[in-house]
Amino acid sequence: MRVSELSKLTGISQNALNKIYHNKTKGIDFDTLNKLCNVLQRNSQEIFEFIPD
């Protein structure tokens, strides 16, 4: 799925989605996470991977 399509489906800006994708953000709020999970029909563990510093 293209970022532009995901942006339209979630209401999240393309800029914000690009920052998340390229790991250029310090965090993500629960509303954003909820929108991504709902549209992608995945849970948070399937979308994100935790890698300790």
Biopython code that builds the backbone (N, CA, C, O; Angstrom):
import numpy as np
from Bio.PDB.StructureBuilder import StructureBuilder

atoms = [
    (1, "MET", "N", (0.843, -1.170, 0.000)),
    (1, "MET", "CA", (0.000, 0.000, 0.000)),
    (1, "MET", "C", (0.891, 1.237, 0.000)),
    (1, "MET", "O", (1.888, 1.299, 0.720)),
    (2, "ARG", "N", (0.533, 2.182, -0.786)),
    (2, "ARG", "CA", (1.284, 3.439, -0.836)),
    (2, "ARG", "C", (0.958, 4.311, 0.379)),
    (2, "ARG", "O", (-0.120, 4.214, 0.966)),
    (3, "VAL", "N", (1.905, 5.150, 0.731)),
    (3, "VAL", "CA", (1.725, 6.070, 1.859)),
    (3, "VAL", "C", (0.529, 6.981, 1.608)),
    (3, "VAL", "O", (-0.231, 7.270, 2.532)),
    (4, "SER", "N", (0.355, 7.432, 0.378)),
    (4, "SER", "CA", (-0.758, 8.328, 0.061)),
    (4, "SER", "C", (-2.106, 7.652, 0.312)),
    (4, "SER", "O", (-3.034, 8.289, 0.810)),
    (5, "GLU", "N", (-2.217, 6.372, -0.029)),
    (5, "GLU", "CA", (-3.464, 5.645, 0.202)),
    (5, "GLU", "C", (-3.699, 5.429, 1.698)),
    (5, "GLU", "O", (-4.813, 5.611, 2.190)),
    (6, "LEU", "N", (-2.645, 5.042, 2.416)),
    (6, "LEU", "CA", (-2.757, 4.846, 3.859)),
    (6, "LEU", "C", (-3.137, 6.151, 4.547)),
    (6, "LEU", "O", (-3.917, 6.152, 5.500)),
    (7, "SER", "N", (-2.594, 7.245, 4.073)),
    (7, "SER", "CA", (-2.915, 8.559, 4.615)),
    (7, "SER", "C", (-4.401, 8.871, 4.436)),
    (7, "SER", "O", (-5.052, 9.347, 5.366)),
    (8, "LYS", "N", (-4.934, 8.606, 3.254)),
    (8, "LYS", "CA", (-6.357, 8.857, 2.991)),
    (8, "LYS", "C", (-7.247, 7.978, 3.858)),
    (8, "LYS", "O", (-8.273, 8.437, 4.359)),
    (9, "LEU", "N", (-6.862, 6.717, 4.039)),
    (9, "LEU", "CA", (-7.682, 5.782, 4.804)),
    (9, "LEU", "C", (-7.645, 6.053, 6.310)),
    (9, "LEU", "O", (-8.627, 5.796, 7.006)),
    (10, "THR", "N", (-6.526, 6.566, 6.815)),
    (10, "THR", "CA", (-6.373, 6.773, 8.260)),
    (10, "THR", "C", (-6.593, 8.208, 8.702)),
    (10, "THR", "O", (-6.943, 8.459, 9.856)),
    (11, "GLY", "N", (-6.391, 9.148, 7.792)),
    (11, "GLY", "CA", (-6.442, 10.558, 8.176)),
    (11, "GLY", "C", (-5.132, 11.043, 8.776)),
    (11, "GLY", "O", (-5.057, 12.158, 9.291)),
    (12, "ILE", "N", (-4.099, 10.209, 8.713)),
    (12, "ILE", "CA", (-2.771, 10.564, 9.210)),
    (12, "ILE", "C", (-1.995, 11.179, 8.053)),
    (12, "ILE", "O", (-2.029, 10.658, 6.938)),
    (13, "SER", "N", (-1.301, 12.274, 8.306)),
    (13, "SER", "CA", (-0.585, 12.949, 7.221)),
    (13, "SER", "C", (0.506, 12.051, 6.629)),
    (13, "SER", "O", (1.068, 11.195, 7.312)),
    (14, "GLN", "N", (0.784, 12.265, 5.363)),
    (14, "GLN", "CA", (1.845, 11.506, 4.695)),
    (14, "GLN", "C", (3.183, 11.758, 5.364)),
    (14, "GLN", "O", (4.003, 10.848, 5.486)),
    (15, "ASN", "N", (3.406, 12.991, 5.798)),
    (15, "ASN", "CA", (4.654, 13.334, 6.480)),
    (15, "ASN", "C", (4.818, 12.508, 7.761)),
    (15, "ASN", "O", (5.892, 11.966, 8.022)),
    (16, "ALA", "N", (3.753, 12.416, 8.550)),
    (16, "ALA", "CA", (3.809, 11.638, 9.793)),
    (16, "ALA", "C", (4.037, 10.161, 9.502)),
    (16, "ALA", "O", (4.822, 9.510, 10.191)),
    (17, "LEU", "N", (3.365, 9.629, 8.496)),
    (17, "LEU", "CA", (3.547, 8.219, 8.137)),
    (17, "LEU", "C", (4.961, 7.950, 7.652)),
    (17, "LEU", "O", (5.541, 6.915, 7.983)),
    (18, "ASN", "N", (5.521, 8.859, 6.879)),
    (18, "ASN", "CA", (6.902, 8.691, 6.421)),
    (18, "ASN", "C", (7.879, 8.700, 7.591)),
    (18, "ASN", "O", (8.829, 7.917, 7.609)),
    (19, "LYS", "N", (7.657, 9.572, 8.561)),
    (19, "LYS", "CA", (8.528, 9.622, 9.746)),
    (19, "LYS", "C", (8.451, 8.318, 10.527)),
    (19, "LYS", "O", (9.469, 7.811, 10.998)),
    (20, "ILE", "N", (7.239, 7.771, 10.665)),
    (20, "ILE", "CA", (7.083, 6.492, 11.363)),
    (20, "ILE", "C", (7.802, 5.392, 10.587)),
    (20, "ILE", "O", (8.553, 4.610, 11.170)),
    (21, "TYR", "N", (7.581, 5.330, 9.297)),
    (21, "TYR", "CA", (8.167, 4.285, 8.454)),
    (21, "TYR", "C", (9.693, 4.311, 8.487)),
    (21, "TYR", "O", (10.338, 3.264, 8.545)),
    (22, "HIS", "N", (10.262, 5.508, 8.451)),
    (22, "HIS", "CA", (11.717, 5.661, 8.399)),
    (22, "HIS", "C", (12.343, 5.809, 9.786)),
    (22, "HIS", "O", (13.510, 6.178, 9.912)),
    (23, "ASN", "N", (11.547, 5.516, 10.837)),
    (23, "ASN", "CA", (12.032, 5.562, 12.215)),
    (23, "ASN", "C", (12.632, 6.930, 12.569)),
    (23, "ASN", "O", (13.681, 7.012, 13.208)),
    (24, "LYS", "N", (11.959, 7.982, 12.150)),
    (24, "LYS", "CA", (12.418, 9.350, 12.395)),
    (24, "LYS", "C", (11.549, 10.059, 13.426)),
    (24, "LYS", "O", (11.544, 11.289, 13.494)),
    (25, "THR", "N", (10.817, 9.294, 14.225)),
    (25, "THR", "CA", (9.954, 9.877, 15.242)),
    (25, "THR", "C", (10.331, 9.319, 16.610)),
    (25, "THR", "O", (10.807, 8.189, 16.715)),
    (26, "LYS", "N", (10.122, 10.098, 17.637)),
    (26, "LYS", "CA", (10.452, 9.674, 19.003)),
    (26, "LYS", "C", (9.364, 8.805, 19.601)),
    (26, "LYS", "O", (9.614, 8.089, 20.570)),
    (27, "GLY", "N", (8.154, 8.853, 19.042)),
    (27, "GLY", "CA", (7.051, 8.082, 19.590)),
    (27, "GLY", "C", (5.834, 8.153, 18.699)),
    (27, "GLY", "O", (5.833, 8.832, 17.672)),
    (28, "ILE", "N", (4.802, 7.446, 19.102)),
    (28, "ILE", "CA", (3.549, 7.426, 18.355)),
    (28, "ILE", "C", (2.414, 7.462, 19.368)),
    (28, "ILE", "O", (2.455, 6.747, 20.369)),
    (29, "ASP", "N", (1.404, 8.286, 19.121)),
    (29, "ASP", "CA", (0.315, 8.352, 20.096)),
    (29, "ASP", "C", (-0.682, 7.214, 19.844)),
    (29, "ASP", "O", (-0.716, 6.625, 18.763)),
    (30, "PHE", "N", (-1.471, 6.929, 20.842)),
    (30, "PHE", "CA", (-2.387, 5.792, 20.775)),
    (30, "PHE", "C", (-3.443, 5.961, 19.685)),
    (30, "PHE", "O", (-3.856, 4.972, 19.079)),
    (31, "ASP", "N", (-3.883, 7.175, 19.426)),
    (31, "ASP", "CA", (-4.870, 7.409, 18.371)),
    (31, "ASP", "C", (-4.290, 7.027, 17.011)),
    (31, "ASP", "O", (-4.968, 6.394, 16.202)),
    (32, "THR", "N", (-3.049, 7.406, 16.760)),
    (32, "THR", "CA", (-2.381, 7.062, 15.499)),
    (32, "THR", "C", (-2.212, 5.554, 15.388)),
    (32, "THR", "O", (-2.483, 4.972, 14.337)),
    (33, "LEU", "N", (-1.772, 4.930, 16.450)),
    (33, "LEU", "CA", (-1.595, 3.484, 16.459)),
    (33, "LEU", "C", (-2.923, 2.773, 16.212)),
    (33, "LEU", "O", (-2.978, 1.814, 15.441)),
    (34, "ASN", "N", (-3.973, 3.228, 16.848)),
    (34, "ASN", "CA", (-5.296, 2.645, 16.674)),
    (34, "ASN", "C", (-5.759, 2.745, 15.219)),
    (34, "ASN", "O", (-6.294, 1.783, 14.669)),
    (35, "LYS", "N", (-5.554, 3.898, 14.602)),
    (35, "LYS", "CA", (-5.946, 4.080, 13.199)),
    (35, "LYS", "C", (-5.175, 3.135, 12.280)),
    (35, "LYS", "O", (-5.755, 2.538, 11.374)),
    (36, "LEU", "N", (-3.878, 3.001, 12.511)),
    (36, "LEU", "CA", (-3.068, 2.097, 11.694)),
    (36, "LEU", "C", (-3.521, 0.646, 11.865)),
    (36, "LEU", "O", (-3.670, -0.081, 10.882)),
    (37, "CYS", "N", (-3.737, 0.231, 13.102)),
    (37, "CYS", "CA", (-4.170, -1.143, 13.367)),
    (37, "CYS", "C", (-5.519, -1.436, 12.717)),
    (37, "CYS", "O", (-5.705, -2.504, 12.133)),
    (38, "ASN", "N", (-6.448, -0.510, 12.810)),
    (38, "ASN", "CA", (-7.777, -0.713, 12.230)),
    (38, "ASN", "C", (-7.727, -0.820, 10.715)),
    (38, "ASN", "O", (-8.321, -1.730, 10.137)),
    (39, "VAL", "N", (-7.031, 0.092, 10.071)),
    (39, "VAL", "CA", (-6.975, 0.091, 8.605)),
    (39, "VAL", "C", (-6.192, -1.105, 8.079)),
    (39, "VAL", "O", (-6.589, -1.721, 7.091)),
    (40, "LEU", "N", (-5.090, -1.433, 8.729)),
    (40, "LEU", "CA", (-4.252, -2.539, 8.264)),
    (40, "LEU", "C", (-4.741, -3.898, 8.775)),
    (40, "LEU", "O", (-4.219, -4.940, 8.378)),
    (41, "GLN", "N", (-5.742, -3.881, 9.654)),
    (41, "GLN", "CA", (-6.308, -5.092, 10.254)),
    (41, "GLN", "C", (-5.204, -5.961, 10.875)),
    (41, "GLN", "O", (-5.120, -7.166, 10.640)),
    (42, "ARG", "N", (-4.370, -5.299, 11.671)),
    (42, "ARG", "CA", (-3.262, -5.952, 12.372)),
    (42, "ARG", "C", (-3.218, -5.424, 13.790)),
    (42, "ARG", "O", (-3.737, -4.344, 14.069)),
    (43, "ASN", "N", (-2.596, -6.184, 14.698)),
    (43, "ASN", "CA", (-2.401, -5.662, 16.041)),
    (43, "ASN", "C", (-1.035, -4.966, 16.099)),
    (43, "ASN", "O", (-0.229, -5.080, 15.176)),
    (44, "SER", "N", (-0.795, -4.257, 17.183)),
    (44, "SER", "CA", (0.421, -3.438, 17.267)),
    (44, "SER", "C", (1.696, -4.272, 17.173)),
    (44, "SER", "O", (2.699, -3.800, 16.636)),
    (45, "GLN", "N", (1.676, -5.503, 17.684)),
    (45, "GLN", "CA", (2.865, -6.354, 17.633)),
    (45, "GLN", "C", (3.191, -6.767, 16.196)),
    (45, "GLN", "O", (4.347, -7.047, 15.878)),
    (46, "GLU", "N", (2.196, -6.803, 15.342)),
    (46, "GLU", "CA", (2.423, -7.146, 13.942)),
    (46, "GLU", "C", (2.929, -5.955, 13.130)),
    (46, "GLU", "O", (3.506, -6.125, 12.056)),
    (47, "ILE", "N", (2.709, -4.760, 13.650)),
    (47, "ILE", "CA", (3.115, -3.546, 12.926)),
    (47, "ILE", "C", (4.501, -3.081, 13.365)),
    (47, "ILE", "O", (5.306, -2.647, 12.541)),
    (48, "PHE", "N", (4.777, -3.175, 14.673)),
    (48, "PHE", "CA", (6.020, -2.653, 15.210)),
    (48, "PHE", "C", (6.870, -3.754, 15.831)),
    (48, "PHE", "O", (6.360, -4.756, 16.332)),
    (49, "GLU", "N", (8.149, -3.543, 15.783)),
    (49, "GLU", "CA", (9.088, -4.450, 16.423)),
    (49, "GLU", "C", (9.915, -3.651, 17.423)),
    (49, "GLU", "O", (10.448, -2.594, 17.087)),
    (50, "PHE", "N", (10.022, -4.155, 18.647)),
    (50, "PHE", "CA", (10.820, -3.482, 19.668)),
    (50, "PHE", "C", (12.263, -3.974, 19.577)),
    (50, "PHE", "O", (12.534, -5.172, 19.659)),
    (51, "ILE", "N", (13.170, -3.034, 19.408)),
    (51, "ILE", "CA", (14.597, -3.353, 19.381)),
    (51, "ILE", "C", (15.263, -2.479, 20.429)),
    (51, "ILE", "O", (15.369, -1.268, 20.233)),
    (52, "PRO", "N", (15.719, -3.058, 21.542)),
    (52, "PRO", "CA", (16.341, -2.267, 22.605)),
    (52, "PRO", "C", (17.604, -1.542, 22.101)),
    (52, "PRO", "O", (18.271, -2.000, 21.174)),
    (53, "ASP", "N", (17.905, -0.419, 22.725)),
    (53, "ASP", "CA", (19.102, 0.344, 22.363)),
    (53, "ASP", "C", (20.353, -0.438, 22.677)),
    (53, "ASP", "O", (21.459, 0.047, 22.439)),
]
sb = StructureBuilder()
sb.init_structure("model")
sb.init_model(0)
sb.init_chain("A")
sb.init_seg("    ")
for serial, (resi, resn, name, xyz) in enumerate(atoms, 1):
    if name == "N":
        sb.init_residue(resn, " ", resi, " ")
    sb.init_atom(name, np.array(xyz, "f"), 0.0, 1.0, " ", f" {name:<3s}", serial, name[0])
structure = sb.get_structure()
